[in-house]
Amino acid sequence: QQQLQQQQQQQMQQQQQLQQQQLQLQQNMLQQMQQMQQLQQVPVLVAVPCMAVPMAAPEVPELKIEEKKIKRNDEVVLGRGPVFGTQHRFHQKNTSMGVLSPDARSFTKSSNKGRLSIVCENRVHFSGVVRYAVQFTEGELCSADGVGFILSSDLPCTKNIQKIVSVFANRTGRICVRVHEDVKRCHQRVKCLELGDWLEVISDLEQQKVTFVVWAQDGSAPTSATISFGDVLEKARGRANVPRSACGYLAVVMKHLGVSVNLAS
């Protein structure tokens, strides 16, 4: 019991560190927005020859064309950082594999040594766009670790990874689609996941696609990849554990003991 209390205290300290990181990130975003506003207020002087035709006119049609391209683009629009919230929780059944924080938003693996553990959230989503923010905070990550969206209406998730249908990003940044024992590696990829990086998983159940965005801890430019899963559902329909319509939930895969993950969405 004393060891459990120590683990819970460590989880609370991790939560406080996470809140401090979130506050620092929000402050950085506010400073960037203020700098952008100041730049927009600085007048720009352009030297124009006396006999020249005004040069601003030809630029207008090109700007309108670019705006139309943006409107036709169906990719997720990235902000200045991951979207944080308090909506998502891990499933209580995950306690059979490790330690769950009191608010069910942090998990540390402490059992099933050397075996893959699937840590899932506590709710199935059936419509709309669901946006998650996930961060590995402690432990030794391996190439099999990752985060993804499981296409299923059954909770908690099965412990046999070869019986799930999912779209996921592994630790190396490779995006894969799994249908039971069959795994397809997509050409899209994101930055390799490191401790402290934020991974956004944006599941659009209406358009049937999942977007992965990695916000690196060092502040470098984010990397993203979008995968459609409509064809996957259509081809797999009729097999066991495959839903008739798009639905699912977040899941984190981890192998080594001591690996910790936080939910901040």
Disulfide bonds with the S-S distance in Angstrom:
none
